Amino acid sequence: MKIKEKQEFAKTQVNRWKPINVVIIEDSEDDYELIKRRVRHEGYQINAIRVETADEYEAALDKEEWDVIISDNSLPHFNAKSALEITRKKYPHMPFIIVSGTIGEEAAVEAMRLGANDYLLKNDMARLMPVIEREIRDAELIKAKSLADMALEESQERYRLLAENIQDLVCLHSSDSTYLWVGPSTDRILGYHAEELIGKKHLDLIHPQDLKEKNISPFDQKAEGECKPISYRMRRKDGVYIYVETMVQHVYEEDRLIRIVSTSRDITEQKLAHNLLIESEAKYQGVIESIAEGLVLYDDKGRIVTFNKSASKILRSKTTNARKFEEELTDRYRFFKPNMEVFPSDNFPSKVTLRTGKPCSQIIMGAKDRGDLIWLSINSEPFLQPNGRLGVVVSFSDITEQKLYEDRVTSVARELTTLIDTANAPIFGIDWNGRINEWNQVSAKLTGYSKTEVLGKKLIDEFILDGYKVAVTDLLKNALRGKEVTNYELPIYTRTGKVVTILFNAAPRRNLSSEIIGVIGVGQNITELIEYRERLEMKVAERTKELNEALLKEKELVALKSKFVSMASHEFRTPLSTITFATNFIKRYKAKLSIDEMERKLDKIEEQVGHMTYLLDDVLLIGKSESGKIRLHRIVVNIKDFCKKIIEEVTHSTKKTHKILFSIATEERDIAIDEKLLRNILINLLTNAIKFSPGKDRVLLDVICAHGMLNMQVKDWGMGIEREDQEKIFEPFHRTNSAGAIQGTGLGLSIVKKAVELQKGSVEIDSEVGKGTKIKIQIPLVDEKDISY
């Protein structure tokens, strides 16, 4: 799915089932349905009505409340111009959009002049919903402004009435603060009758210290911005000072101050409680600042009132001012959804809670300034402000590390899913109920059933033979208990009714919390091998009967051959398949292949033949050692040059995946040794070290020749060997449980041990799972003069 398609899909999900009411002025039923489909495509639940005449249109407008009007430019008995006149008389702010097959530029301009909000052509329907959404938002803003204007007029009228009846002291002053008119509350607040204050100056009643320290001079300067209350001490008629809070309004005429209106109230009791309030606020602030989460308080207008230090730290802000902090959030940061789409500002948790009065929980949002992207988990809750209006408290925490970890896990899961689906082996998975939840391409090809056909079906019921159902059920139960199932020969049904046998391995499948959620099974089609094995076993049985009195040595050789057959079924199949595929490809397309392509195919064949030759050499070497046919042949070699040559050979054969670190300390440059056996020892040890340390980049070869002994040590930092496997690791054809899908015959360490023992040496192994393996070899050396040529 492309990025644009993903964005459209995400938008559709956001708007899914959001209702919208539309009147469509259209004489074409097809165009009417086209518009409705376009709106539904954007995720809306449309309630629409189609009209063709002015009477139908007026009746529709009175029927219910509509969100938008969509009109064709011209109909046989009606047109957009007439519809506009009707609309604007009843609903001045209703969004009106013209959608026409053809509309000239002059007609479009005239429509906009008459009040149409926008116009577009029917062949450009992709713009329809963006235009509708924009005009609906604009209409809502216009309605809100109109309501605000009405509220302002009502407020002014209420102010006039309050001035006459308010309990506060309302006074009118000249520009030097002299009282011109005093409200009736003066008796209660200052102890003066109104006529006693006329002619006195308001500034003369203010406490001298407050007048000096607070720089109270609102009566002789032009006020800028909104009026702010001023608190100070004022002398009553009885000489007692009380605390008052005063609002001052300047009245100008042609930029000349002619009147000052003051409104004062007695706040003495509030002042007495002020110290308690300060103490309470100090405790509250201490709690807020000690919280690790970022906290931001918004008032009922959506403005930031305060925020704590954690909020500044998380968002990397240095300001302590709420207004500047709000400006930083607006101007400095860009906000994103988890899918990296821009987060709409109208959907911010603070605005949603302020708008709906409902909390928002665990909203994931990315915030990016000039630096790195910060991921936040945000919660918002409504609270009641002291003024009785709704405010919002927003808490958030930095989850950047958690988000990055989740992204990495998601990426790994996606890669693992691809690997499973494209693996060259049947792989399937089941849940706790035995229902199939994973089915790769090879499984589909092997059984003839596609993934969509088998998902949700029970594996036991659909594919397992009746005689095996109980045994397989027990195996799967063991896997669900955390036990691994290895090398179980499992017959299964295919679509054609044919039975194929797979060599089945199963392991528990776990989630991120290491809880077992099912079983993942991996198999290998061994149907042909089973048939071959059955025939071979019959022949072996017949031959065994004839050789019943053969020596024990011969029996061991037969067992070795049986192991070889089992190994060959695993190890020879892949190279043989590769060779067969390459030769068939060359035969079929040789006329079309270039020389380079032909050489690459031949190189692949040569590589696989070499791999099989290597396997056969190992088997032959084991066979010779078992039958006692290997004879020592010591020659003089330069040990340092010999090791470097082996390192170069192994590095090349393993495609330079690891660097072999080499150190040597020797008393003699030349030593007498069986070169072929030493070669087998080093190649097997280094190859194994590289093979069983995937994901690492180095192995170590350490050689010491001293005091008549050759000491060699090969060390890796790979997967290591489990303790129970270390006791059997030198047995022919033994493969450790941790080997998994790593290719091998299980002969390497057996060859090493036999080669060392033939030279009267010893082998030691030291391994720890997950930390690596260290193998030490010690071989006694002989003098050159003792070598017989």
C-alpha positions in Angstrom: 0.0 0.0 0.0 1.4 3.4 -1.0 1.9 6.2 1.5 -1.0 8.3 0.0 -3.3 5.3 0.1 -2.3 4.7 3.8 -3.1 8.3 4.7 -6.5 8.2 2.9 -7.2 4.9 4.7 -6.2 6.4 8.1 -8.4 9.5 7.5 -11.3 7.2 6.5 -10.9 5.3 9.8 -10.9 8.6 11.8 -14.1 9.8 10.1 -15.7 6.4 10.0 -19.5 6.6 10.6 -19.3 10.4 11.4 -22.8 11.7 10.4 -23.2 14.5 7.9 -26.5 16.0 6.6 -26.4 17.2 3.0 -29.0 18.8 0.6 -28.1 18.1 -3.0 -29.7 20.2 -5.8 -29.3 17.9 -8.8 -31.4 16.7 -11.6 -29.2 13.7 -12.4 -29.7 10.6 -10.2 -26.3 9.3 -11.3 -24.5 12.5 -10.2 -26.5 12.4 -7.0 -25.3 8.9 -6.2 -21.7 9.8 -7.3 -21.6 12.6 -4.7 -23.0 10.3 -1.9 -20.4 7.6 -2.8 -17.6 10.1 -2.6 -18.7 11.3 0.9 -19.0 7.7 2.1 -15.6 6.9 0.6 -14.2 9.5 3.0 -15.7 7.6 6.0 -18.8 9.7 6.6 -22.4 8.4 7.3 -24.3 10.7 4.9 -28.0 11.7 5.3 -28.9 13.3 2.0 -31.9 14.5 0.0 -32.1 15.4 -3.7 -34.2 18.3 -4.9 -34.8 19.8 -8.3 -37.1 22.8 -7.8 -37.3 25.9 -5.5 -40.4 24.5 -3.7 -38.7 21.2 -3.0 -35.6 23.1 -1.8 -37.5 25.4 0.6 -39.4 22.4 2.0 -36.1 20.5 2.5 -34.5 23.4 4.3 -37.4 23.5 6.8 -37.4 19.8 7.3 -34.3 19.4 9.4 -30.9 20.9 10.2 -28.3 20.6 7.3 -24.5 20.8 7.4 -23.9 21.8 3.8 -25.7 22.5 0.5 -24.3 21.0 -2.8 -25.8 22.5 -6.0 -25.5 21.9 -9.7 -25.0 25.3 -11.4 -28.0 25.0 -13.7 -31.1 22.8 -13.7 -34.1 22.8 -16.1 -36.4 24.6 -13.5 -33.9 25.8 -11.0 -30.3 27.1 -10.7 -27.6 27.8 -8.2 -28.2 31.6 -8.1 -31.9 31.2 -7.1 -30.9 28.6 -4.5 -28.3 31.0 -3.1 -30.8 33.7 -2.6 -33.2 31.4 -0.8 -30.3 30.0 1.4 -28.9 33.3 2.4 -32.3 34.7 3.5 -32.8 31.8 5.9 -29.3 30.7 6.7 -26.7 33.4 6.1 -23.8 31.1 7.2 -24.8 27.8 5.6 -22.0 26.3 3.5 -23.1 26.4 -0.2 -20.8 24.6 -2.7 -21.4 24.5 -6.5 -20.5 21.2 -8.2 -21.0 21.4 -12.0 -20.0 19.6 -15.1 -19.0 22.8 -16.8 -18.9 26.4 -15.3 -17.3 29.4 -16.9 -14.9 31.6 -15.1 -17.4 34.6 -15.1 -20.2 32.4 -13.8 -17.9 31.1 -11.0 -16.9 34.6 -10.0 -20.6 35.7 -10.0 -21.5 32.7 -7.9 -18.8 33.6 -5.3 -20.0 37.2 -5.3 -23.5 36.1 -4.6 -22.3 34.1 -1.6 -21.3 30.7 -2.8 -18.5 29.3 -0.6 -16.7 27.4 -3.4 -17.1 25.7 -6.7 -15.6 22.7 -8.4 -16.1 20.5 -11.5 -17.6 17.0 -11.4 -14.4 15.6 -12.9 -12.5 16.8 -9.8 -14.5 15.1 -7.1 -11.3 14.4 -5.1 -11.5 18.0 -3.8 -15.1 17.6 -2.6 -14.6 16.4 1.0 -11.7 18.7 1.7 -13.9 21.7 0.5 -16.9 20.5 2.6 -14.8 19.9 5.7 -13.2 23.4 5.4 -16.5 25.2 4.8 -18.2 23.4 7.7 -15.4 24.5 10.0 -15.5 28.1 8.7 -19.3 28.2 9.2 -19.0 27.0 12.8 -16.5 29.7 13.5 -18.8 32.4 12.0 -21.7 31.1 14.1 -19.5 31.2 17.2 -18.5 34.8 16.5 -22.1 35.8 15.9 -23.1 34.3 19.2 -20.1 36.0 20.9 -21.2 39.4 19.5 -24.7 38.9 20.9 -23.3 37.9 24.2 -21.2 41.1 24.3 -24.3 43.3 23.7 -26.1 41.5 26.5 -23.0 41.9 28.7 -22.9 45.6 28.2 -26.6 46.0 29.2 -26.0 43.9 32.3 -23.0 46.1 33.2 -25.2 49.2 33.1 -27.7 47.5 35.4 -25.0 46.2 37.7 -23.4 49.7 38.0 -26.6 50.9 39.6 -27.3 48.0 41.8 -23.9 46.4 42.5 -22.7 45.9 46.1 -19.2 47.1 45.1 -18.3 50.8 45.3 -18.6 52.4 41.8 -17.3 55.9 41.5 -16.8 58.5 38.8 -13.6 60.6 38.9 -12.0 63.5 37.1 -8.6 63.0 35.6 -6.8 63.9 38.9 -8.9 61.2 40.8 -11.3 63.8 42.4 -14.7 62.1 43.1 -17.5 63.4 40.8 -20.1 60.7 41.6 -20.1 58.0 44.3 -22.2 54.9 44.4 -24.5 54.0 47.4 -22.1 51.3 48.7 -19.7 54.0 50.1 -21.5 54.0 53.5 -20.9 50.2 54.0 -17.4 50.1 52.6 -15.7 53.5 53.6 -18.2 54.8 56.2 -18.7 58.0 54.2 -21.9 59.3 52.8 -21.7 59.8 49.1 -21.9 63.6 49.3 -19.0 63.6 51.8 -16.6 62.2 49.2 -17.6 64.6 46.3 -14.6 66.9 45.7 -12.1 64.7 47.6 -9.3 62.9 45.8 -9.3 59.1 45.7 -5.5 59.1 45.9 -5.5 61.0 49.2 -7.3 58.0 50.9 -4.7 55.4 49.8 -2.1 54.3 52.4 1.1 56.3 51.7 3.3 53.2 51.8 1.1 51.4 49.2 1.0 54.5 47.0 4.8 54.6 47.0 5.7 51.0 46.9 3.1 49.8 44.5 3.4 52.8 42.2 -0.4 53.2 42.1 -1.1 55.9 39.5 -3.9 54.7 37.4 -5.8 58.0 37.6 -3.3 60.1 35.7 -2.2 57.9 32.8 -3.7 56.3 29.7 -4.4 52.6 30.4 -3.0 50.2 27.8 -4.5 46.7 27.1 -7.2 45.2 29.3 -7.9 46.6 32.8 -6.3 44.8 35.7 -7.4 44.9 39.3 -5.3 46.8 41.7 -5.2 46.0 45.5 -4.1 48.4 48.2 -5.1 49.8 51.6 -7.6 52.6 51.9 -8.5 54.8 54.9 -12.1 54.6 56.2 -13.8 57.6 57.7 -13.1 56.1 61.2 -9.3 56.1 60.4 -9.1 52.3 60.0 -7.3 51.0 56.9 -9.0 48.3 54.9 -7.9 46.3 51.8 -9.7 47.1 48.6 -9.4 45.8 45.1 -10.1 48.4 42.4 -10.8 48.2 38.6 -10.2 51.4 36.7 -11.7 52.3 33.3 -10.5 55.4 31.5 -12.9 57.4 29.3 -11.4 59.4 26.5 -12.7 62.0 24.1 -10.5 62.7 21.1 -7.5 61.2 22.9 -8.2 63.4 26.0 -8.9 61.8 29.3 -12.2 63.2 30.6 -13.5 60.7 33.1 -12.3 57.7 35.2 -14.6 55.0 36.4 -13.5 53.0 39.4 -15.1 49.9 40.9 -13.8 48.9 44.3 -14.6 46.1 46.7 -13.6 45.3 50.3 -11.1 42.4 50.3 -10.0 42.6 53.9 -11.2 39.2 54.7 -9.6 37.7 51.7 -6.3 39.3 52.7 -6.5 37.8 56.1 -6.8 34.4 54.4 -4.0 35.2 52.0 -1.2 33.8 54.1 -3.0 30.5 54.4 -3.5 30.5 50.7 0.2 31.2 50.0 1.1 28.3 52.3 -1.4 26.0 50.6 -0.1 27.1 47.2 3.5 26.4 48.3 2.5 22.8 49.3 0.6 22.4 46.1 3.5 23.7 44.0 5.9 21.3 45.9 3.8 18.3 45.0 3.4 19.4 41.4 7.2 19.9 41.0 8.1 16.6 42.6 6.0 14.6 40.0 8.1 13.0 37.3 5.3 13.4 34.7 5.0 16.6 32.9 1.9 18.6 34.0 0.2 21.5 32.2 -3.0 23.3 33.3 -5.2 25.0 30.8 -8.0 27.5 31.6 -11.5 27.4 30.0 -10.2 29.3 27.0 -7.5 26.8 26.3 -4.6 28.9 27.5 -1.8 27.6 29.6 -2.1 28.7 33.3 0.9 26.9 34.7 3.2 23.9 34.2 5.8 22.0 36.2 9.5 21.5 35.8 9.1 18.0 34.5 7.1 19.4 31.6 9.9 21.8 30.8 12.5 19.0 31.1 10.7 16.6 28.8 10.0 19.2 26.2 13.5 20.8 26.6 12.2 24.2 27.4 14.1 26.7 29.5 11.3 29.2 30.1 9.3 29.5 33.3 6.7 31.8 31.9 3.3 30.2 30.9 2.7 32.4 28.0 6.2 31.9 26.5 5.9 28.1 27.1 2.6 28.2 25.2 4.2 30.1 22.4 7.1 27.5 22.2 4.6 24.7 21.9 2.8 26.5 19.1 5.8 27.9 17.2 8.7 25.5 17.9 7.1 22.0 17.8 5.5 20.0 15.2 3.3 17.1 16.4 2.8 13.7 14.8 0.6 10.6 15.1 2.3 7.2 15.6 2.1 6.7 11.8 4.0 10.0 11.3 0.9 11.8 10.0 0.6 15.4 11.3 -1.5 15.5 14.5 -4.4 17.9 13.9 -4.4 20.6 16.5 -8.2 20.3 17.0 -7.6 16.8 18.1 -5.1 17.6 20.8 -6.2 16.0 24.1 -6.5 19.3 25.9 -8.8 20.7 23.2 -10.9 17.5 23.0 -11.4 17.5 26.8 -12.2 21.2 26.9 -14.7 20.8 24.0 -16.4 17.6 25.2 -15.8 17.6 29.0 -14.5 14.0 28.7 -11.0 12.7 29.6 -8.5 11.4 27.0 -6.3 8.5 28.0 -2.9 7.4 26.7 -2.9 9.4 23.5 0.5 8.7 21.8 1.9 11.9 20.1 5.3 12.7 18.7 6.8 16.1 19.3 9.7 17.4 17.1 11.6 20.6 17.3 15.0 21.2 15.7 16.4 18.1 17.5 15.2 14.6 17.9 11.6 13.3 17.8 10.2 12.9 21.3 7.3 10.4 21.8 4.8 11.3 24.5 2.0 9.4 26.2 -0.7 12.0 27.1 -3.7 12.0 29.4 -6.1 14.9 29.9 -8.7 15.4 32.6 -11.3 18.1 33.1 -11.4 20.1 36.4 -13.5 22.8 37.8 -11.7 26.2 38.1 -12.4 28.6 41.0 -14.5 30.7 38.6 -16.8 27.6 38.1 -15.7 27.1 34.5 -14.1 24.0 33.1 -10.4 23.7 32.8 -8.1 20.9 31.7 -5.1 19.3 33.4 -2.8 17.5 30.9 -0.2 15.0 32.1 2.4 13.4 29.9 5.5 11.2 30.1 8.4 10.6 27.7 8.0 7.1 26.1 10.6 7.6 23.4 12.7 4.6 24.4 9.6 2.4 24.7 8.4 3.6 21.3 11.7 2.9 19.6 11.8 -0.5 21.2 8.3 -1.2 20.0 9.2 -0.1 16.5 12.2 -2.4 16.5 10.1 -5.3 17.8 7.5 -4.6 15.0 10.3 -4.5 12.4 11.7 -7.8 13.7 8.2 -9.3 13.7 7.7 -8.2 10.1 11.0 -9.6 9.0 10.3 -12.8 10.9 6.9 -13.1 9.1 8.6 -12.6 5.8 11.2 -15.2 6.6 8.6 -17.8 7.7 6.5 -17.2 4.6 9.5 -17.5 2.2 11.5 -20.2 4.0 12.3 -23.4 2.0 10.5 -25.7 4.4 6.9 -26.1 5.5 6.2 -23.9 8.5 2.9 -23.6 10.3 1.6 -22.4 13.7 -1.3 -23.1 15.9 -2.9 -21.3 18.9 -3.9 -22.7 22.3 -7.0 -24.2 20.8 -5.1 -26.0 18.1 -6.3 -23.7 15.3 -3.9 -22.8 12.5 -2.7 -19.2 12.6 0.5 -19.5 10.5 0.9 -21.2 7.1 3.8 -20.5 4.8 4.1 -20.9 1.0 5.8 -24.3 1.2 3.0 -25.6 3.4 0.5 -24.4 0.9 2.4 -26.0 -2.0 2.9 -29.3 -0.1 -0.7 -29.7 1.0 -2.5 -27.9 -1.9 -4.4 -25.7 0.6 -3.8 -21.9 0.6 -3.2 -19.9 3.7 -6.7 -18.3 3.5 -8.3 -21.7 3.3 -6.7 -23.1 6.5 -6.5 -20.2 8.9 -8.8 -20.8 11.9 -9.1 -24.5 11.2 -8.0 -27.2 13.6 -4.7 -28.9 12.5 -5.6 -32.3 14.1 -9.1 -32.5 12.5 -8.0 -31.4 9.0 -4.6 -32.9 8.3 -3.6 -35.6 10.7 -4.3 -39.3 10.1 -6.7 -41.0 12.6 -4.0 -43.3 13.9 -1.7 -40.4 14.7 -4.2 -37.9 16.2 -3.7 -38.9 19.9 0.1 -38.9 19.6 0.2 -35.6 17.8 -2.2 -34.1 20.3 0.1 -35.1 23.1 3.2 -33.7 21.2 1.5 -30.3 20.8 0.4 -30.3 24.4 4.1 -30.8 25.4 5.1 -27.9 23.1 2.4 -25.7 24.7 4.0 -26.6 28.1 7.3 -25.3 26.9 8.9 -28.6 25.7 10.4 -28.9 22.2 9.5 -31.7 19.8 12.2 -32.8 17.4 12.4 -35.1 14.4 8.9 -36.6 14.6 7.8 -38.4 11.4 4.4 -37.0 10.8 2.1 -38.2 8.0 -0.4 -35.6 6.8 -3.2 -35.4 4.3 -3.1 -33.3 1.2 -5.9 -31.8 -0.9 -5.7 -34.8 -3.4 -6.0 -37.3 -0.5 -2.4 -38.3 -0.8 -0.4 -38.8 2.4 3.0 -37.2 2.7 5.4 -37.6 5.6 7.3 -34.6 7.1 10.0 -34.7 9.6 8.3 -32.5 12.2 9.9 -30.2 14.8 7.9 -28.0 17.1 8.7 -25.3 19.7 6.5 -23.1 21.9 5.6 -19.6 20.5 5.9 -16.8 22.9 4.8 -13.2 23.1 6.9 -10.2 24.3 6.2 -11.2 27.9 7.6 -14.7 27.3 4.2 -16.1 27.7 3.4 -19.2 25.5 0.7 -18.3 23.0 0.9 -21.2 20.7 3.2 -23.6 18.8 5.3 -23.0 15.7 6.1 -26.2 13.7 8.9 -26.7 11.1 9.0 -29.7 8.8 10.8 -31.3 6.0 9.2 -33.5 3.3 10.8 -36.9 3.7 8.1 -38.9 1.8 10.6 -40.2 -0.8 13.2 -40.7 1.8 10.8 -42.8 4.0 10.0 -45.0 1.0 13.7 -45.3 0.2 14.5 -46.0 3.9 11.8 -48.7 4.0 13.3 -50.4 1.0 16.8 -50.0 2.4 15.7 -51.3 5.8 14.2 -54.4 4.1 17.5 -55.0 2.3 19.5 -54.4 5.5 17.2 -56.8 7.4 17.8 -59.5 4.7 21.5 -58.8 4.7 21.6 -58.8 8.5 19.9 -62.2 8.6 22.6 -63.5 6.2 25.4 -62.0 8.3 24.0 -62.9 11.7 27.3 -64.3 12.8 29.4 -61.4 11.5 31.9 -59.7 13.9 30.8 -56.9 16.2 32.9 -54.5 14.1 30.8 -55.2 11.1 27.7 -54.4 13.1 29.1 -51.1 14.1 29.9 -50.3 10.4 26.3 -51.1 9.5 25.1 -48.7 12.2 27.4 -46.1 10.8 26.0 -46.6 7.4 22.5 -46.2 8.8 23.5 -42.9 10.4 25.0 -41.8 7.1 21.7 -42.5 5.3 19.8 -40.4 7.9 22.4 -37.6 7.5 22.3 -37.8 3.7 18.5 -37.4 3.7 19.0 -34.0 5.3 22.3 -32.7 4.0 22.4 -34.0 0.4 18.8 -33.0 -0.5 19.4 -29.3 -0.6 22.6 -29.3 -2.8 21.1 -32.0 -5.1 17.9 -29.8 -5.4 20.1 -26.8 -6.2 22.1 -28.7 -8.8 18.9 -30.2 -10.4 17.3 -26.7 -10.6 20.4 -25.2 -12.1 20.9 -27.9 -14.8 17.2 -27.8 -15.7 17.3 -24.0 -15.9 20.4 -24.2 -18.2 18.7 -26.9 -20.4 15.5 -24.9 -20.7 17.0 -21.4 -21.2 20.5 -22.1 -22.6 19.6 -20.3 -25.9 18.7 -17.2 -23.9 21.4 -17.2 -21.3 24.4 -14.9 -21.5 27.9 -16.2 -20.8 27.9 -14.5 -17.4 24.6 -16.0 -16.4 25.7 -19.4 -17.7 28.9 -19.2 -15.6 27.0 -18.2 -12.5 24.8 -21.3 -12.8 27.8 -23.5 -13.4 29.5 -21.9 -10.4 26.5 -22.7 -8.3 26.6 -26.3 -9.5 30.4 -26.5 -8.8 29.8 -25.0 -5.3 27.2 -27.6 -4.4 29.3 -30.4 -5.8 32.2 -29.2 -3.6 29.9 -29.1 -0.6 28.8 -32.7 -1.3 32.4 -33.8 -1.8 33.3 -32.2 1.6 30.5 -34.2 3.2 31.6 -37.4 1.6 35.3 -36.8 2.6 34.1 -36.4 6.2 32.1 -39.7 6.0 35.0 -41.5 4.3 37.4 -40.3 6.9 35.2 -41.5 9.8 34.7 -44.8 8.0 38.5 -45.3 7.6 39.1 -44.4 11.3 36.4 -46.8 12.4 37.9 -49.6 10.4 41.4 -48.8 11.5 42.7 -48.0 7.9 44.2 -44.6 8.7 48.0 -44.5 9.0 50.0 -41.7 10.4 52.3 -39.9 7.9 54.3 -37.2 9.6 56.2 -34.6 7.6 58.1 -31.4 8.5 55.9 -28.3 8.2 56.3 -24.6 8.9 53.6 -24.3 11.6 53.1 -20.6 11.2 52.8 -20.6 7.4 50.6 -23.7 7.6 48.1 -22.0 10.0 48.0 -18.9 7.9 47.2 -20.9 4.8 44.3 -22.7 6.6 43.0 -19.4 7.9 42.9 -18.0 4.4 41.2 -21.0 3.1 38.5 -21.0 5.8 37.9 -17.3 5.5 37.3 -17.6 1.8 35.1 -20.7 2.1 32.9 -19.0 4.7 32.6 -15.8 2.6 34.5 -13.7 5.1 31.6 -13.5 7.6 34.1 -13.6 10.5 37.6 -12.4 11.2 39.9 -15.1 12.5 42.2 -13.6 15.1 45.6 -15.6 15.1 48.4 -15.7 17.6 51.3 -18.1 17.7 54.2 -18.7 20.1 56.8 -21.4 19.1 60.3 -22.5 20.0 60.8 -24.1 16.6 59.6 -22.8 13.3 59.3 -26.3 11.8 57.6 -29.3 13.4 57.0 -32.9 12.5 53.3 -33.7 12.2 50.7 -35.5 10.1 49.8 -32.5 7.8 46.5 -34.0 6.5 45.2 -34.8 10.0 46.2 -31.4 11.3 44.5 -29.8 8.3 41.3 -31.7 9.1 41.5 -30.6 12.8 42.0 -26.9 12.1 39.4 -26.7 9.2 36.7 -28.4 11.3 37.4 -26.4 14.4 37.4 -23.0 12.6 34.5 -23.8 10.4 32.4 -24.9 13.4 33.4 -21.8 15.4 32.2 -19.6 12.6 29.1 -21.6 11.8 27.9 -21.7 15.4 28.5 -18.0 16.1 25.9 -16.2 13.9 25.7 -12.5 14.4 29.3 -12.3 15.7 32.3 -11.2 13.7 35.3 -13.0 15.1 36.9 -16.2 16.3 40.2 -16.9 17.8 43.0 -19.3 17.0 45.8 -19.5 19.5 48.9 -21.8 18.8 51.8 -22.6 21.2 54.7 -25.0 20.4 56.8 -25.6 23.4 58.4 -28.4 25.4 57.6 -31.0 22.7 53.9 -30.3 22.7 51.6 -28.6 20.1 48.8 -26.7 22.0 46.0 -25.2 19.9 43.0 -23.4 21.1 39.9 -22.3 19.0 37.5 -19.9 20.7 34.2 -18.4 19.6 31.6 -16.1 21.2 28.6 -17.8 19.7 25.6 -19.8 20.9 27.5 -22.3 23.0 26.7 -26.0 23.7 24.3 -27.2 26.4 25.8 -29.4 29.1 23.9 -32.5 28.1 25.2 -32.2 24.6 28.8 -31.7 25.6 29.0 -35.4 26.7 27.9 -36.6 23.2 29.5 -33.9 21.0 32.3 -36.1 19.8 30.0 -38.9 18.7 29.6 -39.3 14.9 26.5 -37.7 13.4 25.5 -36.1 16.7 23.8 -32.7 16.3 23.2 -30.4 19.3 19.7 -29.2 20.1 20.9 -25.6 19.5 22.1 -26.4 15.9 18.6 -25.8 14.6 18.7 -25.0 10.8 22.5 -24.7 10.7 23.8 -27.1 8.1 26.1 -29.9 9.2 26.7 -33.6 9.3 27.5 -34.0 13.0 31.0 -35.4 12.0 33.2 -32.4 12.4 34.2 -32.8 16.1 34.2 -36.6 15.8 36.8 -36.2 13.0 38.8 -33.8 15.2 38.7 -36.2 18.2 39.8 -39.2 16.1 42.5 -37.2 14.3 43.9 -36.0 17.7 43.7 -39.5 19.3 45.6 -41.1 16.3 48.4 -38.7 17.2 48.1 -39.7 20.9 46.8 -36.2 21.8 43.8 -35.0 23.8 40.8 -32.7 23.3 39.1 -30.6 25.9 35.9 -28.5 25.5 34.6 -25.6 27.6 31.3 -24.1 26.6 28.5 -22.0 28.1 25.2 -21.4 26.4 24.9 -17.9 25.0 28.5 -17.1 25.7 30.5 -19.2 23.4 32.8 -22.3 23.1 36.5 -22.9 23.7 38.2 -26.2 22.4 41.8 -27.0 23.4 43.9 -29.5 21.4 47.2 -31.0 22.7 49.4 -33.2 20.5 52.8 -34.5 21.4 55.5 -33.8 18.8 58.3 -36.1 17.6 61.8 -35.3 16.6 62.5 -34.8 12.9 65.2 -37.5 13.1 62.5 -40.1 14.1 60.5 -39.6 10.9 60.8 -42.4 8.4 60.6 -41.3 4.8 
